[in-house]
Amino acid sequence: MNSIADLRELFWQMSANILSELVRDPDKFIRRSFPTEGAPDWKITDDVVFLNISLRDDQYGRQWDSVYKTESGTVFRNMKRTRIWDLDAKCYGPKAFNLATALHDGVFSQAAKDLINPQGVFLVPYMDRCIQANEIFAGRWWERWDVRLTFNEEYEVTENIGHIDEVPISISTTKGRENKWP
């Protein structure tokens, strides 16, 4: 199971690889979060991508598959399910459309699959289209295009259920006589 920090880093690395020809400094212009001071900390002419991941409420993600195993007298329950993640990319700047389109298409590349699949993360190939969502700030319209990418992640939890040392059994007859073991 991946931590949220691991997933953020994985999706950032995938995005940086895909956008390497469009973004001159990925560490500066591909962001894991929005600026904490509120106002944009980049110029209207900069090409900037903001990434955000969130869990999707999906029927497929609600199914659990449980397998019980016994080892040295102890029972373990291994539960697997799929977590569905949405990666939302908000692309700003003169090349915002190109950035959104490159991400939308680039996730199908073998390089992207080779990066994410070993981590148990897989692209859901049905995707929404890129959407223009320009913003007004300080009296100026800022070019923005959004794209949402969806991924499945294999999620596994193992629980130690314990073991049974002794089971008391009691049998009573209709005549009132009782036998107990052990």
N, C-alpha and C positions, 0 to 999 in steps of 0.2 A: 504494500500500500504506500502510495506517495503522500508526502506531507503537502500542505498548501504551498509552502515555500519552495519545495522541490518542483511542483507543477508550474508555479509562476516562472521559475528559472528555466524549466524545460520549454515552455511556450515562448518565453523571451528569446531563447537561443534559436528555436525554430524560426521565429519571425525575423531575427537578425540575419540568419542565413539566407532566408528568402529575399529579404529587402537589401542585401549587401550592395547591390549595384545602384540602388535608388537613394539610400541614406548614407551621407558621408561620414557620420560618426554615430554608430548604433548606440554606444553607451550614453550619449547625450540626447539623441533624438528618437530612440525607441524607449518609451517610459513604462515602468511597471505600475505607476500611479500618477494621479494628477498633482500639480504643485500644491503644497500645503498652505501657501500664502494666499491662495484664491485666484489672483489675477494671472493671466498667462505670463510665463517667464521665458517666452520665445517671441520672435518677431513674426509678423504676419507673412513674411516671405520665407520663413523656415518651414521645412517639411518635417513634421513631428507625428509620431504614432503613440497612442496610449493604449495599453493592453489591460484588460480586466477579465478575470475569470470568475464564474459563478456556477453553482450547481443548478441543474435544470430539474424541475419536478416532472418526471416522466414515468409512465407505467412500467417501462422496461427496467428502470432503476429500482423499482420496488420489490422485485422478485429476489428471494434468497434461495440458495441451494445449499442445504446442510448435509454433511457427511459425518457420521460418528465412527471413531476409531478407538481401539483399546490398545494401550501400551503399558506393560507391566502392571496390569490390573487397574489402571486409571483410564477413564473415558474422556476423550477430547472431541469437541464439536468444531468442525472446520466449516465456516460459513463463507460463501462467495456470493457476490452480487456485482452489478455494474453500476458505477457512478457515471452520470452524464454531465459533462462540463460544457459550458458555453464560453468561448473565448471571444470577447467583444473587442474589436480594434476600432478606435476613433482616429482617423487620419486627417491631419490638418496640413495646409500649405498649398502652394501652386501645383504640386504633384500628388495631391490627396487622392484623386481618382486612381492614378497609376499605382499608388501604394496599396489601396484597398483591393484593386484588381490583382496585383501581384500576390498578395496574401491569399486571396480567394482561389487563385489558380495554383500557386506554389505549394499548397498543402498536399497536392496530389503527386508531387515529385518523389522520386525514390529516396533522395537525400532526406526529405522531411520524414518519410516513413522509417528510414533507417535510424533516425534520431529518436523518435517518440515510441515506436513499437516495442523496443526492448524494455521500456519502462511500463509496459502494460497499457499503453494509451494508443487508441486507434481512431482515425478520422471517421466520422459519419458522413458519407459522401453526398447526401442530399443537403444542400445549403441554400440559404436565402441569397438573394441578389444583393449587390452593393447598393447602399442608399445614400443619396445626397442629403446632408443635414446641416447646411450652413448656419453659422451662429453670428449674432450681432454682439460686438463688444466695443465699448468706448466709441460708439457711433460708426463703426466700420463692420462690414460683413467679412467674416473669416471663412474661407473655403474649408469644408469638412465633408468627408465621406466615411460611412460606417460599414463594417462588415462583421458578421457573426459566423463563427466556425464552431462546429459541435464535435465533441470527441467522447468516446466511451473509454472508461478506465476500469480494468479488473480490480476489484476490491475484495480483500480476504481478511477474515478475522478468525483466530483460533481461540477457543475457550476451554479451559480445564473444568470439566463437569465434576470430576472427583471419582471416587470409587466406593463400592459397598463392602464393608467389612463383615457385616452380619445382617441377616434378615430374620427377625423373630416370626415364627409361624404358630398359630394357635388354631386347634380344631375342636369344635364342640359338637357333641351328639345331641340328639333331641332328648335323651334321658338325663342330660345335665353333666355327664362325665366329660372332662376336659383333658386334652393332651397338649403339652407345649414342647416345642423344639426351639432352639437350644435353651 
